[in-house]
Amino acid sequence: MSLRRMDNGPRGGNAGGNSSGQQRVNEMIRIAQVRVISEEGEQLGVMSSQDALAKARAAGLDLVEVAPQAKPPVCRIMDYGKYKYQQKKRVAKQQTNKTQIKELRLRPKTGSADVQVKVNKAKEFLAKKDKVVVSIIFRGREMAHVDEGEKLLEAFIAELTDVAKVEAAPKQMGKRMWCTLAPK
């Protein structure tokens, strides 16, 4: 008794259906009759897959199966490479629009040069459309001088008024004073 491996097409999937989730292109389409749509979007009607492939080749384009579940399956004449590139760009654009929250920590005794470094870092984050949480942390006897922390936080916000808006006003909780800034 010999075991025979069944070849189910170039992708190893079912040649009659689109079970792998990939679109079939050109010679991968093995169905006898398909409904064809031109590159301009007009219906050319039902024809054999070989005739449809010949029309696509004559136009210098690809024959792509777009609706494998339909009876008969729908194929479109298009530039498949360009189509895949546009899909990839669309997915990348969706992923880049995710906003993050960045935190910058200061102390009431932080020097003006160090505060300026933090302001520049906040501007970078805001330019990337991220939100910024500015925290001032008080330790020990610094709690007696909360007003110094308030002045520092107000000066920090004033430096960023051209690129940011205050989303959450300055608040104090325990040994922390913080506010949230969002890009304009």
C-alpha positions in Angstrom: 0.0 0.0 0.0 1.5 3.3 -1.0 0.6 6.7 0.4 0.1 9.3 -2.3 0.4 13.0 -1.4 -2.3 15.1 -3.0 -1.1 18.3 -4.6 -3.8 21.0 -3.9 -2.3 23.8 -5.9 0.7 26.2 -5.6 -0.1 27.4 -2.1 -0.8 23.9 -0.7 -4.3 25.0 0.0 -7.6 24.0 -1.5 -7.5 25.0 -5.2 -11.3 25.3 -5.4 -11.7 27.7 -2.4 -9.8 30.4 -0.7 -9.3 28.8 2.7 -5.8 30.3 3.5 -7.0 34.0 3.4 -4.7 34.9 0.5 -5.9 36.1 -2.8 -5.4 34.0 -5.8 -3.6 35.7 -8.7 -3.3 34.7 -12.4 -2.5 31.0 -12.9 -3.6 30.2 -9.3 -7.2 30.8 -10.4 -8.3 27.4 -11.7 -12.1 27.7 -11.8 -13.7 27.2 -15.2 -16.0 30.3 -15.2 -15.4 33.6 -13.5 -17.1 37.0 -13.5 -14.6 39.7 -14.6 -14.3 43.3 -13.7 -12.0 45.6 -15.7 -9.3 47.9 -14.3 -11.8 50.8 -14.7 -14.4 49.0 -12.6 -16.8 48.0 -15.4 -18.2 44.5 -15.6 -17.0 42.5 -18.5 -19.3 39.5 -17.7 -18.8 35.8 -17.1 -16.1 34.1 -19.1 -13.6 31.3 -18.8 -10.6 32.0 -16.5 -8.3 31.4 -19.5 -10.0 34.2 -21.5 -9.9 36.5 -18.5 -6.2 35.8 -17.9 -5.6 36.6 -21.6 -7.4 39.9 -21.3 -5.4 40.8 -18.2 -2.1 39.9 -19.9 -3.1 41.9 -22.9 -3.5 45.0 -20.7 -0.2 44.2 -18.9 -2.0 43.6 -15.6 -2.9 40.7 -13.3 -6.1 38.8 -12.8 -7.0 38.8 -9.1 -9.7 36.9 -7.4 -11.6 39.4 -5.1 -14.7 37.4 -4.2 -14.1 33.7 -4.1 -17.4 32.9 -2.4 -19.6 34.3 -5.2 -21.1 32.1 -7.8 -19.3 32.4 -10.2 -16.2 33.8 -8.4 -15.4 37.5 -9.1 -12.0 38.4 -10.5 -10.6 41.8 -11.2 -8.0 43.0 -13.7 -5.5 45.2 -11.8 -1.9 45.8 -11.0 -1.5 43.3 -8.1 1.9 44.7 -6.9 0.5 48.2 -6.6 -2.6 46.9 -4.8 -0.5 45.1 -2.2 1.7 48.2 -1.7 -1.3 50.4 -1.1 -2.8 47.8 1.4 0.6 47.7 3.2 0.7 51.5 3.4 -2.9 51.7 4.7 -2.1 49.2 7.5 1.1 51.1 8.4 -0.8 54.4 8.6 -3.4 52.9 11.0 -0.6 51.7 13.3 1.3 55.0 13.4 -1.7 56.9 14.8 -1.5 55.4 18.3 -1.0 58.0 20.9 1.3 57.3 23.9 1.6 59.0 27.2 5.1 60.1 28.2 6.1 61.2 31.7 8.7 63.8 32.6 9.7 64.1 36.3 11.1 67.2 38.0 12.0 68.2 41.5 11.4 71.7 43.0 15.2 72.3 43.1 15.7 71.3 39.5 18.0 73.9 37.8 16.8 76.1 35.0 19.1 74.4 32.4 17.8 71.0 33.3 14.3 72.2 33.1 15.0 73.6 29.6 16.3 70.1 28.6 13.0 68.6 29.8 11.0 71.3 27.9 12.8 70.4 24.7 12.1 66.7 25.3 8.4 67.5 25.9 8.4 69.4 22.6 9.7 66.3 20.8 7.0 64.1 22.4 4.3 66.6 21.5 5.6 66.8 17.9 5.1 63.0 17.6 1.5 63.5 18.8 2.1 61.9 22.2 0.6 63.3 25.5 3.0 64.4 28.2 2.5 64.1 31.9 4.7 66.5 33.9 5.3 65.4 37.5 7.0 67.3 40.3 8.0 65.0 43.1 8.5 66.4 46.6 10.7 64.7 49.1 11.1 65.3 52.8 11.2 69.0 53.8 10.3 70.0 50.2 6.7 69.4 51.1 6.9 72.7 53.1 7.5 74.5 49.8 4.8 73.3 47.5 4.5 76.8 46.2 8.0 76.4 44.6 6.7 73.3 42.8 3.6 75.2 41.6 5.8 78.0 40.1 8.0 75.5 38.4 5.0 73.7 36.9 3.4 76.9 35.7 6.7 78.0 34.1 7.0 74.6 32.4 3.4 74.9 31.0 4.1 78.5 29.9 7.2 77.3 27.9 4.9 74.9 26.0 1.8 77.0 25.3 2.7 77.3 21.6 2.7 73.6 21.0 0.5 72.1 23.7 -2.7 72.6 25.6 -3.4 71.7 29.2 -5.6 68.6 29.2 -5.7 68.1 33.0 -5.0 71.1 35.2 -2.2 70.8 37.8 -3.2 68.6 40.8 -1.4 67.5 43.9 -1.8 64.0 45.3 0.4 63.2 48.3 4.0 63.9 47.4 3.4 64.5 43.7 2.1 67.4 41.7 1.2 66.7 38.1 -0.6 67.9 35.0 -1.3 66.5 31.5 -0.4 68.2 28.3 -1.8 67.3 24.9 -0.6 68.4 21.4 -2.5 71.3 19.8 
